[in-house]
Amino acid sequence: MARRVPPAKTVPSVASTFEHQPDLRALPVVAAIPAGHLTFPVLDEAFHPHLRRGEFAVVDFADHQPAHGELFLISYRDPRAESGQRYRLCEMRRKRSRREGREEGWIAHHHEPDGGSFWLAHGAVAFPLSEGLFSTEGAASRLVGRIVGVFVPAIGITRGPESGA
């Protein structure tokens, strides 16, 4: 004899509409730069919505250990630069080897704002690059610090002495 299965109960769902939240951020917006931190200008939309063009990324000098998916300021040797260093915002990604017995490493994914005339002519905002494979120690030696916040300067605020005093 066939067993009867009772009908499934239906639970009325609460209808909710999606509300766009353009100011929702993964990084906190800070009003002042904490001690031991610095700012770095955001030149493109490569890491939008976390960092937006015209803002300043807040960099924590004390934290330079790579973490998967986290944003960092990284330095590269560049003999063309006056200081001998070039700095870029990057996202660190963990790379695992497909072969057993090989260590994992780190890749720094960033964008080059001046990627060349081809990219600019084709409307690209930045040329994507990935650097690595770095060991954990190698990546930590290149990372200046983790991005821990965003500083958005108020319009009209200037530095230095006020004019007309």
N, C-alpha and C positions, 0 to 999 in steps of 0.2 A: 504494500500500500504506500502510495506517495505521501511524503511528508509535506505539510503545508508550511510555507515560509510566510511569516507575517509581513505586511507591507512596511517598507522603511518609513520612519517618521521624517517628516520634512520640518525643518526649523527655518522660520522666516529670517532672512538675513537683513541686516541693517544696511540700507543703501547709503553709500557715502560717495561723494564726488571728490575727485582729485583737485586739490588746490595748488596751483603753481606757487612756489616759494622762492623767488629769485635771490633773496638775501640769505638763504640757507647755506651755511658754509661748513666745511669739514675742519678748517683751521680757525681758531678764534681771532677776531679783530681786536687788536690792542690799541689803547689810547696813548701809551708811552712805551718806550723801548726799555725792557728790563736790563739791569746790570749784567755784564757777561754775554750780551747779545749784540748783534749788529744787523743792519738791514741791507738788502740787496735788491736793486730795481728789477721789476718784472717787465720785460720788454715785449712780450708777445702773449698769445692766448694758448700756448702749448699745454699748460696745466690748468686750464679753465675747468670747472668752476672754483677750484681751490685757490688759484692765484690768477688775478686778472691784470691785464696791461695797465700800467700807470700806478699800480700798488707797489708796496715794498714787502718782500718776504722777510720775516724775522728769523734770524739764524742763531741757534744755540751753540756756542763754541764748545761747550762741555760734552756734547753728545755727537760723536762722529763714528759710532759703530753702525755698520750697515744693517738695515732692516727691510725686508721685502715689502715693496709697495710704498715705502716712505719717501718723502721729498727731502733732498739735501742740496747743499751748495758744495760743488766739487771744484778742485783746482787742477789745472793741467800745465805742464811746462810749455811755454810758447816764446821762442826767441824773438818773435816779431813784436811782442808786447814790451813796453818800457820796463815793467816790473819783472819780466821773464815768466809771468804766470797768466793764465787765462782762467776766468771763473764762469761757471755755468750752473744753472739750476738743473737738477736731474732727479729721476726716480730710480731708486735701486731695485733691481730684480734679482732674485735668487735663480741661478742656473744649475740644474742638476744634470749630471752626466748620464748618458744612456747606457754606458758601460758600468758594470759592477766593479767595485774596488777603486773607482776614481772619485776624487773629492769634488764637492760642489764648489761653485764659485759665484761671483757677483758680476752683474752687468749694470753699467750706468747708462740709462736711457735719457737722452736730452735732445733738445732742438737747437739748431744753429740758426739764429735770426737772420744772418746774412748768408744764406745758402747759395747765392749766386744768381746771375741774371736769368737762367732758365727757370728756376723756381719762382722768382719774383714775377716773371712774365706770365707764368701760369697760375698766378693768384695764390700760391702757397704762402702761409704766414711764416713758416719756419721749415728748415730742412731737418728731418728726423735722423738722429744718429744713435748708435749704441756702442759703447766702449767697454772693453773687457775681453776677457775673463779675468777678474781680479780675485786673489785670495781674500779672505776676511781681513787679514792684516794689511794687505796691499790696498784694499778699498778704504779701510779706516785711515791709512796714511794720506790718501788723497782727499777724503771728505773733510771739509772745513767745519761743517756742523749741520745738524738736522733743522729743517724748517718747522718752526713751532707755532707760527702765527703770521698774521698779516697786519701791516701798518698802512693805513690809508690816510695820507695827509689831508687836512682840511683845506678847502679852497681858500686862497687868500693869505694863508700863513706863509711867512717868509722867514728866513734865518738872517741873523746879523742885525746891526743897529737900524732903528726905524729912521726913515727919511723925513726930513722936514722938522727935526727936533730943534 
